[in-house]
């Protein structure tokens, strides 16, 4: 991660982690890689962002469930760690020391020293009147905003901050040599932390607060090694000389940077004032709108005292005021309405305006000429429940009844009542319950279908596997049949060759027999006998 990205983290975290980076890199030999343990670590793993080449392990006494299986994290108590001596090259504990119970702090230091082969680093706020008053003011600010104390500052106040002289005395009597560095002017720390609290109350300020953090990290951090610091950095080692380590000589922030920080703070609070004004104006506008709507509602309520239900009759020329009848509703709870329509010619359609105003109305038990009718309805309602209860969002509601054919109507009778919202809610809940039951059944069916699909899928996979095995066996059989055919052909050729050789041998045997007989004849002939005698005479 580049330094630009690291510079964007909150300044308070940057103070801790960047100082540790400077210490470790200052003692590093070339590209030497360290095994580092951070105790009391949290979830953000910031240390590895500053020390990317090192192998870092995190230990905490409590871990969220999602980190319990993370190999980088170990659940453990820093005052009684289970590691062997010198298990890590370096051990760091950043703003942890002040949260250790006072009676366990020496044991905590002993464990950091025991487990670290090279050195250990702790950062923490220590008691001073300036630090105590600064934390008290900040906690009061937080409590006034959020109606509760800031958890860490409250703990500091209850348990008391550690005393630096007590730690120094303990280190002097231990096997460790040590060094103490001050960093983070307490006034600057309080100033920027205040902006953090205001931004937490108003998230629209977070983006600008991040710019303030970045300005501190890039322009003030390296000059902020003030003796009047909020935080101390303690380096201890049983094997190295660390008392001459220096990571910052600048104890005075340049006036130019302080002026710029003040300018950023002014802009931050001007921006806050702008957002407060904008929010107030928005709330005032909403209040005015609500008041105006309230006046309109009151006016409507007064008009509703003059409300009426009106029936329009369409005899083929459309709906008109001339062809309409009205009931003036002195009592809105009137329910049954009767209209004599004998004066009208054949009626094509009817329209009922249940009121002059928006609302929820129940219209049912429609009778034409004393007969209940199944009539197709349409209107400007936004919701229809069971073709009886209708929700009208706008004034001048109406429902139109279309007849299957024009007819003479003597009279029309129906019930029309306003419905209370609570009644509608009850109806909707009933429908919701029915829908929920249907969805439950549907989900169950889906589960069954999914199970069946999985079984079918498994069967298809097994079938595919078996088919593959069968194909392999068939290929093996085909190959073996081909090989057998080759052997049979070879055997046939060999048999033919053997027969040929046997025939040749038989013919040779016959030939030999003939030659033997012929030779025997020669030997027994008179000529051969004369020859033999001549040979014997010649030899003499």
Secondary structure, DSSP 4 states (H G I P E B T S, - for coil): --HHHHTTS-HHHHHHHHHHHHHHHHH--TT---EEEEET--TT-HHHHH-TTSEEEEEES---GGGTT-TTEEE--TTS--SPTT-EEEEEEES-GGGS-GGGHHHHHHHHHHHEEEEEEEEE-B--HHHHHHHHHHHHHHHHHHSS--HHHHHHHHH-PBPHHHHHHHHHTSS-EEEEEEEEEHHHHHHHHHHHHHHHH-GGGHHHHHHHHHHIIIIIGGG---SSEEEEEEEEESSS--TT--S----S--HHHHHHHHHHHHHHHHHHHHHHHHHHHHHHHHHHHHHHHHHHHHHHHHHHTT-EEEEEEESSS---STTEEEEE-SSTT--EEEEE-TTS-SEEEEEEE--SS-EEEEEEEEEETTEE---EEEES-SEEETTTEEEE-SSS--EEEEEEEEE--SEEEEEEEE--HHHHHHHHHHHHHHHHHHHHHHHHHHHHHHHHHHHHHHHHHHHHHHHHHHHHHHHHHHHHHHHHHHHHHHHHHHHHHHHHHHHHHHHHHHHHHHHHHHHHHHHHSHHHHHHHHHHHHHH-
